[in-house]
Amino acid sequence: MFRISFDQASLSEEQKKRLQEMWQRCMRRIIVSTTLAGSGHPGGSMSSLHLLLMLYSTIAHNADDACWEGRDRLIVSMGHVSPGVYSVLSEFGYVAEEDFLTGFRQGGSAFAGHVESCVPGVEWNTGVLGQGLSAGTGMALALKLQQKNNRVFVLMGDGEQQKGQITEARRFAVKYGLNNMACLIDRNHLQIGGSTNAVMPQDIRADYAAAHWNVVYIEDGNDFEQVFQAMRKVYLGQAGDPRFPSAIIARTVMGRGVSFMENKAKYHGSVLSEADAAKALDELGLDNPIAGLKEKRTVSLKTHNAFSRPPVYPVVDPGQPRTYGPQTKTDNRSAYGGALEDLAKCNNSGKVPKIVGFTCDLEGSVKMDGFHKVSENAFFECGIQEHHTATASGAMSREGFAVFFSTFGVFGVTEVFNQIRLNDINNTNLKLVCTHLGLDVGEDGPTHQCIDYIGLLRNLFGFSILMPADPNQTDRVVRYIAQHPGNFFVGMGRSKLAPILDEAGNPAFGGDYRFCLGKADQLRSGTDAAIIACGAPVAEAVKAADELAGTHGVNATVLGFASVRPFDGEAIKQAAATGLIVTVEDHHAGTGLGAIVAEAIAENGLRCKLIRLGATKYGFSGKPSELYKAEGIDRDGMVRTILEARRTR
């Protein structure tokens, strides 16, 4: 495999010749693939091609083992330059040229319009601009913590520097001394809307310098020697302060190499017609295979997951669960903090920790302070930078750590849904634990009463959604997710709760209880009605069932759905047999637990009456008990609802 060493002072003539030949072959692939597809981004692919070729010629990688442990990480944040990326990967033997040319942007093909990791050699699915640098910091931090010498490189466009998340990532990288990473910025001064200076003026070099990054400027980023010298300076630690990361800003030309495409913003996202492609290939002195390849582009779907990365996840000791007795009243977030502290004690005493934690200026509020004290080197305070933190923590979870990111619900779900969605697409192993959910936030008012988390997270195919009912169940849920790879959301309010008791008066989720993903917990049994609840309202549901039985002679089943997703469909069938189901949640009544139950009833053809209780409007500032009462999701509201339903049935 062609490789250039930074031990040499400059490129040899033979290397320059070889690089130029590679550049021509890749230019052909960029033009042919985008023209055949009838869509794509050729201009930026061409302006960044010298950077891509130099990166793959110098970084540590292995086409025969795309997941090789010793590889450097390369993230292409501007994922729309996929034609350039796939062309270079073809050059280095990761993919077959014809597969790329005939499959690019084809239904079912791995070669999507934005880079995806189902193509070997692609580290991270990107395309949503502004997130790549954050992902790079997560990987660089993981490698630092593991005391590995691998490096991380992030290729970005100049237009995406307008994104605020990049500023967050820059600060984080400097705070944690991520000198094992560098970014390369394709500064062609053009974006979809025209000149970057006209769309949104910015001084990129000054921005990075102000954030204390080392800045290296390349006058001609389409010159291999200049790119090599800049990368060599960074690699050898000669770019400035060796404690900090480096930014290489390369002045390039959009559409470089084809005269009628150069410096034309149009070609950011417009492709050449077959006639213009023929002209471009002729100008480059290259053959034109378009006619022959058109016949090979079939409509049959290919296997999308052409390449999959094996999960990398630590073996976690869950420790011994804590049991909170009947007289102990505490909040679920404190139980979370206690379990996380125990996990640190059990797993982080070695050279490299297994459990790491992220938060955003809320360490005490989300109860991560105990974890921080026990495992200081594994705790990362990110400041009020939730967008960056969501991405960085997700990327780090792909590198062999059990990663917990904790903040309030409105910040960890509603505000950063886009970042969490990209984590899901990238098959991360993030443990997103959000406190201060729902109407239970109370006095903080509607801006902080996150009542849409289930509805939002249900759109993500890979996230399990867990809502423990009390401190005992919270403890066991947290230990469970720490042991298992995959993305998990755990939600809770902030109020103090007494442990839920079984019918014998013992903690229902204490002692030998073990949380079972996808299974509901039956807390009371009855044949007259069924109450299905999740989170804090489960305790109110148990009280309502006890009052119904003791005062009104109505025996109601109570099902606690700590596992909102995956969902226990069999439990719904059993509940439907009572003829009346009432769902209760501290959430938007139309999009959460009640919606899931309604779907299950409809899809299974079950015959029963369904009443959905939950938030029907934005709440007000007041005590949680007042908010619960206003929406009828307290004990009295449930009792009243069931009695009225039975009278009118």
N, C-alpha and C positions, 0 to 999 in steps of 0.2 A: 504494500500500500504506500502511495506517495506521501512522504512526510518531510517537513522542514523543521530543523532544529533551531531554537533560539540561541544555541551556543555559537552559531556562525554570525559574523558581523553584518553580512548582507546577503541578498539572494545571489546565487550563481546565475550565469547566463543560461545554463541548462535548465535551472529551476524556473526562470522567467519564461523560457520557451515552453516548458511543460505547462505552466500556469495559463499561458496564453491559449494553448491548444485546448485546455480544459474549459476555459472561458468561452471559446467558440462553440464547443459542443453543447455547453449549457445554454448559451444564447439560442441555439437552434431548438433545444428542448422547450425553452420558455415560449418562443414564438409559435412553434408547432402545437404545443399543448393548449395554449389559450385560444388559438384560432380554431382548432378542432372542437374545443368545448363551446366556443361562441361566447365565452365569458371568462372573467378572471382579471388579474392585476399584473400586466406585463411591465409597466413602467418602473414601479418600485422594485420589482424582481431584478430588473436590469441594473438599476442604480446601486443596489446592494450586493450584486453578484461578486464583486471583488472581495468584499468583506466576508461573505459566506465561504468562498473558496479558500481564503487565507485562514479562516477559523478552522475549517476541516482539515487543512494541511498542517496545522500546528498543534491543535489540542489533542489530548489523549482520548482515543475512541477506538472501537473495534467493530467493523462491519460484520464480522462473524459471530459476535456476541454483543448485541445492542444493549444488553443489561449488564455488561462487564462491570464488576465492582470498582475497577480502577479508572473508569471513564470520567472525564470532565463533563459537566452538565452545560448544555447549550440550549437556551430558551429563546425562541424567536417570538418576541412579543407582538410584532406586527405580522400576525399570522396570515394576512392576505397575500404576502409574498411567497405563498406556497409553491408557485411554479418555479421560483428560484431555488427554494429549499429542496423540493423533490428532484430538481435537475442536478443539484450538487450531491444529493444522496445517491442518485443513479451513478454519478461519476465515481463515487467512492465505494460502490458495490453493495449498498444497502438494499436497493430495489432494482428491478429490471427496467430498462429504459422503455421498452414497448408497453409494459404493464402500466407505467405512468402515463405515457402519451395517449394510449387508447382508453385509459380509465379515468383521466383527470375530470373531476366534476361530473362523473357518470353515476347514475343511480346505483347505490350499493357498493361502489368502489371505495377502497380505503383512501384514495387520493382526493380528498375533499377540497373545497374551495379555500378553506383555512386549515392550517397545519393541524393534524391530529396524530396522537400517539399510537394509533393502530398502524401507522407507517413506522417501521424500524428506523431508529435514528432520531425520531421526533420525541423530545423529552416531555412536552407539556402541551395540551390542547390550548390554543390561543385564538385570537381574533377579536375578542372584546378588548379594545386598546386600553393601555394603562395598567394592566395587571401583571405583565411579565416580569417587571423589576421586583415586585413584591414576591412573586413565586421564586425568583432567583435568590432573594434574601433568605427565604425559608430553607432552600436547599443548602445555601452557603452556611447558614447557622447550624444546620444538621451536621454538615461535614466538619465544621469547627468543633462541635461538641463531641463528635466521634474521633477527633484528633486525626483526621485523614488529610492528605495533601491534595486531594482533588480540587479543581477549580470550577467556578461557575461563570459562564459568559451569557449576557443577555443582549440580543440584537433588537434595537428599537428604531422606530421612525421618528422624524422630527415633529410631525404633526401631533403625535400622541403625547408629546411632552406637555401639551396643554392640560392634560389630565391631572387632577389634584392628587390622585393616589400615588403618582410617581414622586411627588414631593414628600409624602408620608414615608415611602420606601427609602428615599435618600437619607432621611433623618435616622430611620431605624438602622440602616446599614452602617452609618457612622457610629451611632451609640454603641453597637455591639461589635465594632471593629472588624467588619467583614472584608478584610483585605485579601480574602481568597476569591473575590469576585470582581468582575469588570463589566461595564456595559459598552456597547458600540452603537453609536447613533448615526443612522443614514441621513445626513443633512442635505437633502436635495432641494430644500426650500419650497416644495410643492405639496399640496394635499388636494382632496377632492374639490374644494371650493376655490382653488387657485394658489396664490402665494401664501405661504405660512405667515409671513409678516403682515399681510392684509387681513387674513382670517382672524388671527390673534397674535399680535406682536409678542415676541419673547426673546430673551438673550440666554440661550441654552448654556453656553459656556459659563456665563456669570452665575446662573442658577446653580449649577453643579459646584462651582468654586465656592459659592456662598454657603453651601451645605457641607463644605470641607472635603469634598471629593477631589482626588487628583485629576486634573484635566489635561488631556493630550489632544491637540488639534491637528488634523491632517488636511493640508491644503488641497490635495487631490486624492479623494477616497477611491478613485477608479484607477489608481496606480499601485500595482502590487508591492513595489519596493517601499513606498511610503506607508502602506498599511502594515507591512512586515515590521518596519522600524518602530511604528507606534506600539504595536503589540509586543515587540521585544522589550521596549522600554518599560511597559507595564509588567511583563513577566519577570524581568530582572529586578523589579523594585526600584526603578530609576525615574518613576513618573512624579515623584513628590514624597509626601509623608507616607512611609511604608505601613503605618498603622491603619490607613484608610483605603477604601475601594477606589477604583479608577474609572473614569469615563473617557472613552475615545470618541471624539466627534469628528466625523469624516465628511468633508464637503464633496458631494457627489452630484451626478447629473441624472435627472429622470430620463429613462429611456436610453441610457448611454449605449452607444454602439450602432444605432440606426439613426441616420441624420434627420429624417423627417419625424422622428419620435422625440428627439432630445429636447429637454426643457419644456415639454408640453404637458400641462396638468391633465389634459384629456386622457392621457394614457395611464394615469393612475388606476383607473378602473374600466377603461375601454380597450377592446382587443382589436387586432388587425383583421380586416377582411382577407379572404384567400388571395385576392389580387395584391393587396398591400403586403401580406406575409411573403408572397413570392418576391416582391421587390426588396423587402428587408433581407431575406435570405440571400438573394443575389448580391446585394451590397456587401454582405459579410463573406461572400465567396463560399456559401454553403449550399448543399443539395436540398431539394424540397421534397419531403416524403409525404406531404399532406394527402395527396390523392390516394395513395396506397393505404395509408393508415385509416382513412375515413371508413373504409369497408370493414375494418376490424373493430370499430366502435359499435358494440352491440347493445341492445336494450336489456339483455338478460342481467339480472342482478348478480353481482359478485358478493362474496363474503365480506362484510364490512370490517369485521375484526380480523384483518389479515395477520395482525401481530398483536399479542397481548403480553403485558408485563406481569410476571409473577408477583403476588403480593409480598411485601417485605414488612413484617410485623414482629415485635418482640414477644417472647413468652413472659406473661405477666403473672406474678403471684398476687392473688386478690386479697390476701390477708384474712383475718378473722372478722366477720361482720359484727357491728355494734348493735345492741338491742336497747332501745329506749323504753323504759318501763311505763306503766299506766299513769304514773304521777308526773312523768317528765313531759314538759311542754317546751318544744323548740321549733325552729323553722326548718324547712327542708334544705335551705341553703346552708345552714350550719351543719346539717347532717352530711351534705355534699362535701363541705370543707373538711369534716372529720374523716370521711372515707378517703378523700384525696390525700390528706396527710398520712393516713395509714398506708396508702399505696406507695407514697414516696419512701416511707420507712422500709417497706418490704422490697422495693425494686431499685432504689436510687443510691445504694451504698457503694456500688462498684465504681470502676474507673469512668464508665459511660452510663449516664442515667437511662432508664427506659421510659419513664413518665415525664413529660414536660408540660408546662402550663403557660398560657398567654392570657393577659387581660388588658383592659384599656382604662387606666386610672380608676379602677373599681375594685382593687384587691380586697379591701375590707368588706365592701358591700356584697361581693360574690363569695366571700369567705375563703379566699385562696391564701390568706396570710399564714395559716398553719403549714401549708405546702411550701410556701416561700421560705419559712424558717428552717424547715427540715431539709430542703433541697434548693438552696439558693442558686446554684449554677444551672438549674433546670427551669427557673421561673423568669419570664420575660415580660416586663412592663413596657407596653407599647405606646403609652400616652393616648390621647383622644384621637386615635387613628384607626377606626374600626374597619374601614375599607381595606387598608393595607393588611391589618392583622388577620382578617378573615382569609385572605389569600395566602399570606406567609405561613400561617399555622396549617392550612390545608396542604401546602407544598411540603412542609416539613414532615407531615404525617405519612408521606409517601417514602420517607427515607429511613424507616425502621424504628420509629418512636410512636408511643401512644400519646397523642397530643390532645390536650384539653384547652379549649378557648372559652372563656366565661365572661359574660357581660350581661346587661339588661336585655330583655326581649326586644324592645323597640330598636336597639342598636344591633343586636346579634342576628336578627331575622329580617325585620322590616327594612332597616337601613341598608343592609349589605346583601340583599337577596341575590343580586347579580353575581357577587363574588362567591357566595355559597353555591349557586347554580353551577358556576364553572368548576368549583371543587368537585361537585357531583359528577360532572362530565369527565373529570380527570381521575375518577375512582380513588379519591383520597380516603383516609382513615380517620377523619376528624371527629372529635367528641365535642360537640357544640352544646355547652350547658348554659342555659339562660335563666336568670332569676328575674324577679319583678315582672311576672307575666299577668295579664288579664286584669279584671276589675279588682283583684286582690292588692294591686298597687295603691289603690285607695286615694289618699290625700294628694298624691302627685298629679292627679287629674288625667284627662283624656289623652294628652300628648304622650304620656308614659304608660298608659294602660294598654299594653300590646294585646289586642283581641283578635289578631288575624294570623297567628303563627301556624296553626294547623292547616288552615286554608292555603297559606303560601307554601309550606313545606310539602304538602301533598302533591304539588306540581313537580317535585324532584323525585326521580324514579329510584334513586339509591339511598335515600335517607330513611332510617327507622326513626319513628317519633314516639318518645316515651314521656309519660306524665305521671310520675309517682304520686301516691296519695298522702303519704305521711313520712316522717323522718326515717322510720325503719325501712320502708320500701325504697326510699331515696338511697340509703346506704347500700342496699343490695343491688339496685339498678346501676349505680356508679361503678361498683366492683365488677359487675357483669360487662359493661361496655368497655372497661379497661382491658379485659381479657380477649376481646373479639375485634378483628379488623373490620373495616367498613365505616360508613358515616352514620353517626347517631346524634339525634337531638334529644336533650333532656330538659324539660321545662318545669318551672316552679314559681310560686308566688313569693311573697316576702313575710307573710304573717306567721306567727308561732302557732303550732298545731299540737294538740295532744295525740298520742298514738291511737290509731284506729284499733278497736278491740273486737275480738270474735265474740260469739254468743256466750262463751264461757267466761268472758271478762279478761282474756289474755291478749297481748299484742298480736294482731292478726298477721303482721309482717315481721315479727320478731323471731327469736330462737332459730329453728331449723328451716324457716321459710326461705325458699330460693326463687328469685325472679325467673320467669320463663317467658322468653320472647314469643309474642304471638298468642299468648294465653290470657284470658280474663280471670280475675279472682272473684269467686263468689263469696260475699261477705254476709249475706242474709239469704234465706230461702223462703219462697212463697209461691202461691199459684194464682193470686188475685191480680198481680201487676208486677212489672219489672222496672227498676230504676237503673239506668246505665249512666255512669259518671266517670270522669277522669280528673286527676289533679285534686286541688283543694276541695271541690264540691263533693268528693266521695264521702268525707266525714259528715257533711250535712245530709247526704243520702242515707247513711246508716242511721243517723238520728231520726230522720223522717220515717224510715221503715220501722224502727222501734216504737215510735209514737203511733203509727198506723196500726201496728199489731196490738199494742197495749191499750190504746184508747178507743179505737174504731173497729177492731176485729178484722182488719184487712191485712193479709199476709203478702208482703211484697218481697220479691227477689231483689237483691242489690248486687250488681256486677261492677267491679272496679276495672276500668280498662287502662292500666298503666301502659300497656302496649297498644297505642293508638294505631300505629303501623309497624309491623304487620298486625292485622286485625283478626280477632277470634270469631270467625263466621259461625262456628257451631254454637257458640254461646248466644248469638243473636237468634238462632233458630229456637233454642230452648226458651229464651226470653219471650219470643213471639207467641209461644204456646199459652202464655198467660192471657193473651188477648189485648194487653195494654202495655206499651213501652213508653217510658218518659226518659228522655236523655237530658242530662244536666251538665253544663260546662261553663267555665269562666272564660268564655270565648264568643266570638260572633256566632249567633245561633244558626245562621244559614250556611256556614262554610266549614264547620269543624266536626266534632263527634256526631252531632245529630245528622249531618249530611251523610256521613259514612254509614250510619245505621239505616238511614232512609234508603240509600243505594242497596245495602245488603237485603233489606226487606223486599225491594222491588225486583232485584236480580234473582232472588230465590223464590219469588212468588208467594211470600208469606202473607198470611191474613191476620192482621192485628191493627189496632189503633196506635198511632205514633204521635207523641207530643214532644216538641223540641224546646227546651228551656235553655236560655243563654243570653248573651248581650244582644239587644235589639237596636241599640243606638250607642253613640259614644257616651261614656260615663261622665260623672261629675266628680268634683273633688270632695271626698268625704271618707268616712271610715269604711273599710271593706264590708262590714256587716250591713251598713246602710245601702251600699251599692248592690249587694246580694239581695237584700230585701226588695229594693226597687225593681229588680228584674225577676223576682220570684224564684231565685235559685238557692234560697236558704231553706232550712227545714220546714218552716211554716208554708213557704211557697210550694214546695213539693207535696206536702200533705194536702193542701188546698187543691192543687191541680189534680191529684189522683182521685180524691173524693168527688170532685166535680165531674171528672171524666167517667167515673163509675155510675154516677147518678144519671148522666145523659146518654149512656151507652145503650 
